Amino acid sequence: MSSSMFETTHVSLVGNRNNNQDRCAVLESVDTVLLVVADGMGGHPKGEEAAQLVVDTCEDAFMRTKKPIAEPERFLEHIARQAHEAIITFGYRHIPAIDPRTTVVLCLVQNGLAYWGHVGDSRLYHFREGGVAGKTIDHSYVERLREQGIINDAEKENHPFRNYVTRCLGGSPTPPELTLLDTPARLEKGDILLLCTDGLWGPLGDERLAAGLDNGEKLSSLLTRMADMAVDEASPSSDNVTGVAMRWLFPAIGQAAAAAPVVRAADKTDKLTQAIDDLKTALEIFDARTRQD
């Protein structure tokens, strides 16, 4: 889709998997856009249903909320909490109960500002002039090891636990904290926002994604090309590959563009409790995958 202020597109490929557990959405009103990506987690049943419940929750909340949205960060937190509760309820309705889980990354754009939050290892990138102006920090076991200085960036790529997330929607009855951007990012003309699953960012990496989306071609063509490349490079073991992108076409609105956004590396409150919950989640996922293997 496109308007005088922005251009949006999305792509979702099954890769080499039997089915696609990813879901995505682009929701638009006259002056507000909500971008959504969710990656249903393997090792647990009905991951695709968990991801779909995220999209359903977003669609319902976006439709019901007056635009422009008065409190964007609180709106994103509300969506994540409601989606988590919907997933838990869905799991309890099965006999025996099941435990579907999903990642999520959300971005709300209005008045030339971008607000985003995430749970898990689905990412948001903010690209500017062919470089990375900002991105989310994964809730993953290997990212925690990197932050602690135990491994470096290169070692993350081949670590045996690189696919284990420490935070997700579903699983625990207690909703996880949504990690939010500290301050909204003021968009400049030509900026690109990319929300994607690890099936896209994993095979290509930050620099190739930034360069691949940095030219004047139609955004849908660029994103489709990058998704095809990700499948080819990861074949014959490609994950589902999903991305949603927006290119901002309008000069910066309001004051001069702010400095590159700083992404929160830890949640705002009760960090110890969240860290314990994250560890429990990682152990549960490891146990589920071990049983599956």
FENUR-V90341 format. One line per field, one symbol per residue. burial: + if it has 9 or more other C-alpha atoms within 8 Angstrom, else -. A space follows every 50 residues. Layout:
burial->???
This chain:
burial->-----++++++++++++--++++++++---+++++++++++--+-+++++ +++++-+++-++------+--++-+++-++++++++++--++-----+++ ++++++++++-+++++++++++++++++-+++++++++++++++++---- +----+-----+-++++++++---++-++++--+++++++++++++++++ +-++--+-+++++-----++-+++-++-++++-++--+++++++++++++ -++-------+-++--+---+--+--++++++--++-++----
